[in-house]
Amino acid sequence: MLTELSPKALLAGTLAFVGTFLVISMAATLAANNATSLFDAGWFWLALSVLGTAMLGIGGYVSGRMAGRQGLLHGFVVGLLGLAIILSIVGVAFSRSAAQEIIFSYGLYGMFFNCLGGWLGAYASKESA
């Protein structure tokens, strides 16, 4: 079962997830630290929330689309790899309580959306073939 995982798809999905996570995190930090009229607007925070939710599934989607098979498994593995990378970044930069908050918030939704993204990616790959 694990021999059917595509390493290239897992790498691409994990890089897509971590890259998107870093962009969303930088935008949220910039918005929180620079309270200008642009960042005070409700549409900005709504867009950031929508992009943050999409970020949870983009890595799984990329992985499932590239692999073309076993999208749920690829999405789950990308979620685990992404969580490990993010926790290592957070663990170096922040405290243990911040890491526990990341596990709670990302762990509940991240695995679900990455699996869903992986399934959608594999389904889209089969439909386009």
Backbone as a ProteinNet text record, in pm:
[ID]
protein_1_A
[PRIMARY]
MLTELSPKALLAGTLAFVGTFLVISMAATLAANNATSLFDAGWFWLALSVLGTAMLGIGGYVSGRMAGRQGLLHGFVVGLLGLAIILSIVGVAFSRSAAQEIIFSYGLYGMFFNCLGGWLGAYASKESA
[TERTIARY]
81.7	0	86.3	185.1	270.1	365.6	387.5	475.5	407.7	276.1	204	198.5	261.6	267	366.5	331.7	419.2	503.1	634.5	718.9	715.1	710.6	705	574.9	465.1	336.8	334.4	391.3	396.7	483.1	596.3	684	614.9	552.7	484.2	368.7	291.4	179.9	225.7	330.7	382.7	439.7	513.1	566.2	454.8	350.3	235.8	168.4	151.1	87	170.9	298.7	384.4	401.4	416.5	428.3	303.5	187.7	62.6	45.7	83.3	75	161.2	282.4	371.2	317.5	261.8	205.2	87.4	-2.8	-118.7	-73.3	25.4	75.5	139.2	215.9	277.1	171.7	68.1	-38.5	-112.7	-139.4	-208.6	-122.1	7.2	98.1	110.2	121.9	129.1	2.3	-110	-238	-252.9	-207.4	-221.3	-126.7	-9.1	90.4	74	16.1	-3.2	-151.3	-208.8	-353.4	-385.5	-381.3	-419	-562.3	-613.8	-753.1	-773.5	-670.1	-681.5	-703.1	-625.9	-633.6	-750	-807.1	-922.4	-1051.4	-1046.3	-1167.4	-1209.2	-1341	-1393.5	-1365.4	-1360.8	-1337.7	-1199	-1101.9	-965.7	-961.8	-1025.4	-1024.6	-1108.2	-1214.9	-1294.6	-1212	-1142.4	-1058	-947.1	-889.5	-784.9	-838.9	-961.2	-1023.8	-1051.8	-1102	-1130.4	-1000.5	-897.1	-768.3	-707	-725.5	-674.4	-741.3	-871.4	-942.8	-898.2	-880.6	-832.7	-691.5	-612.4	-475.6	-473.1	-574.5	-576.2	-593	-652.1	-674.9	-587.6	-514.5	-439.3	-326.7	-259.9	-151.9	-202.7	-313.2	-372.7	-420.5	-477.2	-524.8	-408.7	-302.2	-185.3	-129.6	-118.9	-64.8	-154.9	-285.1	-378	-384	-376.2	-380.2	-255.1	-139.9	-16.3	-9	-55.3	-47.9	-151	-270.7	-375.4	-444.3	-404	-463.4	-447.8	-529.1	-523.4	-512.6	-607.3	-603.6	-618.8	-705.3	-722.7	-593.6	-525	-400.2	-293.7	-280.6	-182.8	-215.1	-342.6	-381.8	-351.7	-375.5	-348	-198.4	-117.1	27.9	79.7	27.8	67.2	27.9	-89.1	-129.8	-35.1	7.6	102.5	238.3	287.9	416.6	409.2	300.5	283.6	275.6	203.4	192.7	329.3	407.4	540.6	630.9	626.3	710.6	667	535.6	485.3	516.5	501.3	532.7	681.1	765.5	908.7	939.3	870.8	889.4	836.3	716.6	655.3	733	780.6	855.9	985.5	1048.5	1171.9	1141.1	1031.8	1004.2	919.9	834.9	739.6	744.3	649.9	646.7	571.8	571	500.7	349.4	295.9	151.8	107.7	192.3	159.2	157.4	249.9	252.5	129.6	85.4	-35	-158.4	-161.9	-273.9	-275.8	-158.1	-149	-199.3	-159	-203.7	-355.4	-412.1	-556.8	-630	-591.7	-665.8	-637.2	-511.1	-477.8	-513.8	-491	-514.2	-658.1	-751.9	-892.5	-936.5	-898.9	-945.6	-847.4	-719.6	-619.1	-624	-638.1	-642.5	-765.8	-878.3	-1001.1	-988.9	-944.6	-937	-827	-716.5	-612.9	-661.3	-732.8	-789.3	-893	-977.6	-1076.7	-1009	-906.4	-832.3	-764.1	-706.2	-642.4	-742.1	-859.2	-963.1	-1009.9	-1031.9	-1074.3	-968	-842.3	-733.1	-724.2	-737.5	-732.9	-855.2	-970.1	-1091.3	-1076.4	-1023	-1004.1	-902.8	-802.8	-701.7	-763.4	-852.9	-918.5	-1017.4	-1084.6	-1182.2	-1116.7	-995.8	-929.6	-857	-839.1	-767.6	-857.4
-119.2	0	125.9	129.5	247.8	254.9	142.9	146.1	213.2	230.7	294.7	445.8	499.1	644.2	702.7	815.7	883.2	987.7	967.3	1063.1	1203.5	1211.8	1343.5	1415.7	1342.2	1402.3	1447.2	1367	1404.9	1529	1535.2	1651.3	1776.9	1765.6	1881.8	1927.7	1834.5	1869.5	1933.9	1878.9	1935	2074.2	2093.8	2227.2	2327	2283.4	2371.9	2411.2	2314.3	2344	2438.6	2406.9	2488.3	2628.6	2638.4	2770	2854.1	2792.8	2864.9	2903.4	2814.4	2843.4	2963.8	2969.4	3080.9	3212.6	3211.5	3334.1	3382.6	3292.9	3330.5	3380.9	3316	3358.8	3496.7	3522.3	3654.4	3762.4	3732	3829.8	3859.5	3757.7	3778.9	3857.4	3828.4	3901.6	4046.6	4068.1	4204.5	4281.4	4217.1	4282.5	4314	4223.3	4245.2	4354	4364.3	4460.8	4598.5	4607.2	4735.1	4761.9	4821.1	4844.7	4969.4	4954.1	5063.7	5041.6	5135.2	5123.9	5005.1	4967.9	4851.5	4724.2	4708.7	4586.8	4587.2	4703	4709.8	4672.2	4669.7	4639.3	4494.3	4473.1	4338.6	4245.3	4298.7	4213.5	4150.6	4221.8	4168.4	4044.9	4053.2	3940.4	3825	3857.2	3751.4	3678.3	3754.7	3693.9	3609.9	3659	3584.7	3454.8	3456.6	3334.9	3233.3	3281	3191.5	3130.4	3212.7	3160.8	3065	3093.2	3003	2867.1	2865.4	2738.5	2664.9	2738.3	2676	2622.2	2689.6	2645.5	2506.3	2473.9	2343.6	2230.4	2257.3	2151.9	2156.5	2264.8	2280.7	2178	2146.5	2047.9	1909.7	1869.6	1740.8	1735.5	1847.6	1852.3	1836	1909.5	1901	1758.9	1700.3	1564.9	1462.9	1471.1	1377.8	1394.6	1518	1544.5	1489.9	1508.9	1459	1307.2	1247.2	1101.1	1034.5	1093	1036.7	915.3	875.4	759.9	776.2	708	709.1	851.4	935.3	1074.6	1093	1012.8	1025.2	995.2	890	853.7	960	1007.5	1112.3	1239.7	1276.5	1394.7	1380.2	1261.6	1237.4	1247	1187.1	1191.4	1333.9	1409.1	1549.7	1628	1597.9	1663.7	1634.7	1509.9	1473.5	1540.4	1537.8	1601.7	1752.5	1814.3	1958.3	1995.2	1913.7	1939.1	1928.4	1829.1	1811.8	1930.4	1977.5	2091.1	2217.8	2240.7	2362.2	2359.4	2244	2235.2	2256.1	2212.6	2237.5	2386.3	2454.6	2599	2670.7	2634.8	2698.5	2664.7	2541	2500.8	2577.1	2613.9	2692.2	2837.4	2889.6	3032	3067.3	2976.3	3011.4	2911.8	2925.4	2842.3	2711.4	2628.9	2501.1	2521	2623	2647.3	2684.9	2757.9	2790.8	2664.9	2574.3	2448	2364.4	2364	2289.1	2350	2481.8	2547.1	2513.7	2507.6	2469.5	2326.2	2235.6	2096.9	2089.8	2162.2	2157.6	2215.4	2336.3	2400.9	2335.6	2305.5	2245.1	2097.6	2029.4	1885.8	1847.3	1925.2	1892.6	1914.1	2025.9	2061.8	2023.1	2027.9	2005.5	1868	1765.8	1630.8	1610.9	1663.4	1650.5	1719.9	1844.8	1919.7	1867.6	1818.8	1759.7	1630.1	1547.1	1423.9	1457.4	1554.7	1598	1654	1736.1	1789.7	1681.4	1582.2	1471.2	1390.7	1364.3	1290.7	1370	1500.8	1584.7	1590.5	1596.9	1599.9	1471.2	1357.6	1229.6	1214.7	1261.4	1254.8	1345.5	1465.5	1555.7	1499.9	1429.9	1369.6	1259.3	1179.7	1072.6	1128.1	1237.4	1298	1361.6	1417.2	1483.7	1383.9	1261.2	1161	1096.8
0	0	0	89.1	93.6	-23.6	-90.6	-207.2	-326.1	-317.1	-425.7	-411.2	-306.9	-291.4	-390.2	-446.6	-540.8	-467.9	-458.9	-387.2	-448.4	-580.5	-645.4	-611.5	-609	-575.6	-430.2	-340.8	-199.6	-178.5	-247.5	-236.2	-288.4	-404.5	-462	-373.5	-322	-235.2	-105.3	-46.8	78	55.5	-52.7	-83.6	-111.2	-179.7	-205.4	-74.8	13.7	141.6	226.4	243.5	329.7	271.2	139.6	76.2	95.8	78.1	98	244	334.4	477.6	513.8	460.3	491.2	436.8	316.7	258.9	342.4	379.6	461.1	597.7	657.5	788.3	781.4	675	660.7	638.8	561.3	538.7	668.7	748.2	875.8	973.2	976	1063.9	1020.9	891.4	839.2	872	856.9	885	1032.9	1118.2	1261.9	1312.8	1251.9	1299.1	1236.8	1120.4	1052.6	1038.3	1138.2	1137.7	1055.1	924.4	835.6	790.3	717	673	579.6	505	416.8	497.6	605.8	684.5	782.7	809.8	898.2	827.8	697.1	620.7	642.7	652	673.8	557.9	436.4	319.6	323.9	379.9	386.7	475.9	593	685.4	631.8	559.4	496.5	390.7	307.4	204.2	267.5	375.1	444.2	502.3	553.7	606.9	497.2	382.9	270.1	217.7	202.5	155.8	257.5	385	488.2	483.4	458.1	445.2	319.4	209.8	85.3	103.8	186.7	211.6	272.2	352.4	416.2	315.7	199.3	102.7	-20.3	-40.7	-166.2	-179.2	-70.6	-76.8	-113.6	-53.6	-87	-230.5	-277	-414.9	-513	-491	-579.4	-579	-461.2	-450.2	-518.7	-493.6	-556.9	-707	-752.3	-896.2	-965.5	-903.2	-964.7	-961.3	-851.3	-839.5	-929.5	-938.4	-1021.6	-961.4	-841.8	-776.3	-625.9	-550.8	-404.8	-348.2	-389.3	-347.5	-197.3	-133.7	11.1	86.1	45.1	111.3	88.3	-34.9	-64.1	14	20.2	96.2	244.5	300.1	441.3	470.3	384.4	406	391.6	294.2	280.5	405.1	460.8	585	699.3	711	816.8	796.2	672.7	644.2	666.4	619.9	639.3	786.2	863.3	1006.8	1073.7	1035.4	1094.3	1061.4	938.4	898.4	969.7	974.5	1039.9	1188.9	1251.9	1394.6	1421.2	1329.6	1349.6	1335.7	1244.3	1230.2	1354.4	1396.9	1513.6	1639.6	1649.9	1767.8	1784.3	1674	1680.2	1714.7	1659	1672.9	1794.7	1839	1943.3	2058.6	2148.7	2267.7	2242.9	2345.4	2336.6	2326.4	2392.5	2387.1	2245.8	2173.1	2034.6	1949.3	1973.3	1898.8	1929	2055.5	2090.6	2025.2	2014.2	1947.3	1798.7	1737.4	1595.9	1577.8	1666.7	1656.1	1667.5	1762	1781.3	1661.5	1618.7	1510.4	1375	1345.8	1217.9	1217	1326.9	1331.8	1305	1354.9	1334.8	1190.9	1134.6	1000.5	890.6	921.2	818.5	755.6	837.4	782.7	695.7	742	663.6	528.5	528.3	402.5	310.5	365.9	280.7	218	293.9	236.7	129.9	158.2	60.2	-64.2	-44.6	-158.2	-239.5	-170.9	-241.8	-322.7	-264.6	-336.9	-458.7	-441.9	-554.1	-663.1	-621.8	-718.4	-798.8	-731.5	-802.2	-893	-846.8	-928.8	-1052.3	-1032.7	-1146.2	-1244.8	-1194.1	-1281.1	-1364.9	-1307.9	-1382.1	-1483.5	-1448.4	-1538.1	-1660	-1641.6	-1753.4	-1844.4	-1797.5	-1877.7	-1981.4
[MASK]
+++++++++++++++++++++++++++++++++++++++++++++++++++++++++++++++++++++++++++++++++++++++++++++++++++++++++++++++++++++++++++++++++

